[in-house]
Amino acid sequence: MVIRVPEREIGEPYAQVTSAVRDLADLYDLRVVVDGSPNSIPPELLATKRETVIAVEPMSKEQIESIPEFKGLIALLKSHNLDEPVWKVLGGSPADYLKLEEAIIDNKSSLSDTASEEVVNQVKNHLQSVLSDSLNKNIVKSNFNTIQIIKIFREKKIIRIPVTELKAMGLLLDYPNKVFREVKTMEDWYIVPSSPAISLIISENVQNGVGVRELRDKLFKAT
């Protein structure tokens, strides 16, 4: 059985998933798959000692480009040397590439029209919109705790920080959180930006719409 858990909003409690999963497993002998993110799953669900955690990480650039459904989009991007800037902003999320493709088609443009400058501008404008949303809908709306972590990333010019080091500074990542997420490596647990776009906004110290536009121009300067 699959239980999909939607993300909770700030101030809302976690869904009562833990007890539901235990009842389904113990009373009905079912194997339960919980589909959710750290913003939706209560921490207790990951501490039962009976769980198996499967982390779905972003795809590599090669994996994204090998998806048959994106063949036309990737060809268009490569024909204008846009594939690298797009990768830097969207990263390994197929859903974000699909949104880019939909934005092009919604503007009545064809993916096969590789000579169209209008399509190029649509790609650039879409990425600017993604960066702007990352700033205004996520970073700007952060609580005090997350803002302090953002300052540490900017001051130290880092792309990740060990959870233990952050705790030593008196800070812990709180959820729901749209700016950072925890990742586990062979060495340690780390706090990293939740998306490539947010990582760019933080590392480039973008503070406003002017900064977003300058970042967009910088990404496409070589194209």
Secondary structure, DSSP 8 states (H G I E B T S, - for coil): -EEE-----TT----SHHHHHHHHHHHH----EEE--TTTS-GGGG-SSS----------HHHHHT-GGGHHHHHHHHHTT-HHHHHHHHTT-HHHHHHHHHHHHHTT--TT-TT-HHHHHHHHHHHHHHHHHIIIIIITT--HHHHHHHHHHHHHT-S-EEHHHHHHTT----SS-SSEEEEE-SS-EEEEESSHHHHHHHHTT--SHHHHHHHHHHHTTT-
